[in-house]
Amino acid sequence: MKLKKCICSFMVCSMAFMGLTGCQFQTSKSLVFNVETGDKIEVKLDTTDKHTLSHEDNIFEIKKDDKLVLKGIFITKDIYDIYLNNIHTSKQATIIEDKLEEEEGYLFYKADVEDGSEYDCIFMVKDANTGILLGSNESEEVAKEAMDKLTITAKD
């Protein structure tokens, strides 16, 4: 009986502690890619709210509720430069956020395509020769939510 009372007291105290500290559990999934630039790139996704990360070859996909919300590809510096030039000169591209001057800068834009709009983001991975192009056929909010859950880093 004493043991049962002790266990109950411990459980109550533990639950109270977790409530007071605002304890939240976070889950994530990581994939590491060896890309054509010779870089090793880690793609990490916060999966706490049921986003999922998968890949086929060197393309990664993020889904939520089994619906594709974001696709990512690896690009070289040359391709990155071509994309940036095209984005800045195209009438089909509308820049939403230009953070290229920041340390881990990116360009987030809307592209008008044949079947509607696409929300894309392009950036170079810090300390790497690899760029990333992210694309979503969903709304701007859905695209941003998925992009905000990503951490992409170069590995040694």
C-alpha positions as CSV (number, residue, x, y, z in Angstrom):
1,M,0.0,0.0,0.0
2,K,2.9,2.3,0.8
3,L,4.5,1.6,-2.6
4,K,1.2,2.4,-4.4
5,K,0.8,5.7,-2.5
6,C,4.5,6.6,-3.2
7,I,4.0,5.9,-7.0
8,C,0.8,8.0,-7.1
9,S,2.6,10.9,-5.3
10,F,5.5,10.7,-7.8
11,M,3.1,10.7,-10.8
12,V,1.2,13.7,-9.5
13,C,4.5,15.6,-8.8
14,S,5.8,14.7,-12.2
15,M,2.7,15.9,-14.0
16,A,2.7,19.1,-12.0
17,F,6.3,19.7,-12.8
18,M,5.7,19.2,-16.6
19,G,2.7,21.6,-16.4
20,L,4.7,24.3,-14.6
21,T,7.7,24.0,-17.0
22,G,5.5,24.1,-20.1
23,C,7.1,20.9,-21.3
24,Q,6.6,20.3,-24.9
25,F,7.9,17.4,-26.9
26,Q,9.4,17.9,-30.3
27,T,10.1,15.3,-33.0
28,S,12.1,15.6,-36.2
29,K,13.4,13.6,-39.1
30,S,16.7,14.1,-40.9
31,L,18.1,12.9,-44.2
32,V,21.7,13.4,-45.4
33,F,22.3,13.7,-49.2
34,N,25.6,13.4,-51.1
35,V,25.0,15.9,-53.8
36,E,26.6,16.5,-57.2
37,T,28.6,19.4,-55.9
38,G,30.5,17.1,-53.6
39,D,28.8,18.5,-50.6
40,K,27.0,16.4,-47.9
41,I,23.8,18.2,-47.0
42,E,21.5,17.4,-44.1
43,V,17.8,18.2,-44.4
44,K,16.0,18.2,-41.1
45,L,12.3,18.6,-40.6
46,D,10.4,19.4,-37.5
47,T,7.7,16.7,-37.5
48,T,6.0,17.6,-34.3
49,D,2.7,18.6,-36.1
50,K,2.7,15.6,-38.4
51,H,4.7,16.9,-41.4
52,T,6.6,14.1,-43.0
53,L,9.9,14.0,-44.9
54,S,10.7,11.6,-47.7
55,H,13.0,11.4,-50.7
56,E,13.6,9.9,-54.1
57,D,17.0,10.2,-55.5
58,N,18.2,13.7,-54.6
59,I,14.7,15.3,-54.4
60,F,13.0,15.6,-51.0
61,E,9.4,16.1,-50.3
62,I,7.4,17.4,-47.3
63,K,3.8,16.2,-46.9
64,K,1.1,17.0,-44.3
65,D,-1.8,14.7,-44.0
66,D,-0.5,12.7,-47.0
67,K,-0.7,15.8,-49.2
68,L,2.5,17.1,-50.9
69,V,3.1,20.6,-49.6
70,L,6.7,21.2,-50.6
71,K,9.4,19.7,-52.8
72,G,13.1,20.5,-52.7
73,I,16.0,20.0,-55.1
74,F,19.7,20.6,-54.9
75,I,21.3,23.0,-57.4
76,T,24.8,24.1,-58.3
77,K,26.0,27.7,-57.9
78,D,25.8,28.3,-61.6
79,I,22.1,27.1,-61.7
80,Y,21.5,29.3,-58.6
81,D,22.8,32.4,-60.4
82,I,20.7,31.6,-63.5
83,Y,17.6,31.3,-61.3
84,L,18.2,34.5,-59.5
85,N,18.7,36.4,-62.8
86,N,15.5,34.9,-64.2
87,I,13.5,35.7,-61.0
88,H,14.6,39.3,-61.1
89,T,13.8,39.8,-64.8
90,S,10.7,37.6,-65.3
91,K,7.2,39.1,-65.4
92,Q,5.9,35.8,-64.1
93,A,7.8,36.1,-60.8
94,T,6.8,38.3,-57.9
95,I,9.3,38.6,-55.1
96,I,7.7,38.3,-51.7
97,E,10.8,38.3,-49.4
98,D,14.3,39.2,-50.4
99,K,16.7,38.3,-47.6
100,L,19.7,37.6,-49.8
101,E,21.9,40.1,-48.0
102,E,21.5,38.3,-44.7
103,E,24.0,35.7,-43.5
104,E,21.7,32.8,-44.3
105,G,19.8,34.7,-47.0
106,Y,17.0,33.5,-49.2
107,L,14.6,34.7,-51.9
108,F,10.9,33.8,-51.5
109,Y,8.8,34.4,-54.5
110,K,5.5,33.6,-56.3
111,A,5.8,32.2,-59.8
112,D,2.9,32.3,-62.1
113,V,2.8,29.0,-64.0
114,E,0.5,27.4,-66.5
115,D,-1.8,25.8,-63.9
116,G,-1.9,28.6,-61.3
117,S,0.7,29.9,-58.9
118,E,3.7,28.3,-57.2
119,Y,5.5,29.6,-54.1
120,D,9.2,29.0,-54.3
121,C,12.3,29.7,-52.3
122,I,15.9,29.7,-53.4
123,F,19.1,29.9,-51.3
124,M,22.7,28.7,-51.0
125,V,23.5,26.4,-48.1
126,K,25.9,28.0,-45.7
127,D,29.5,26.8,-46.0
128,A,28.6,24.7,-49.1
129,N,28.7,25.0,-52.9
130,T,25.1,23.8,-53.0
131,G,21.9,25.7,-53.5
132,I,18.4,24.6,-52.7
133,L,15.2,25.3,-54.7
134,L,12.0,24.7,-52.8
135,G,8.6,24.8,-54.5
136,S,5.0,24.5,-53.4
137,N,1.8,24.4,-55.4
138,E,-0.1,25.2,-52.1
139,S,-0.9,28.6,-50.7
140,E,1.7,31.1,-49.5
141,E,0.9,30.3,-45.9
142,V,1.2,26.5,-46.3
143,A,4.5,26.9,-48.2
144,K,5.9,29.2,-45.5
145,E,4.8,26.9,-42.7
146,A,6.6,23.9,-44.3
147,M,9.7,26.0,-45.1
148,D,9.9,27.2,-41.6
149,K,10.0,23.6,-40.3
150,L,13.2,22.9,-42.3
151,T,16.8,23.2,-41.2
152,I,19.3,22.6,-44.0
153,T,23.0,22.4,-43.2
154,A,26.3,21.3,-44.7
155,K,27.9,18.3,-43.0
156,D,31.6,17.5,-42.9
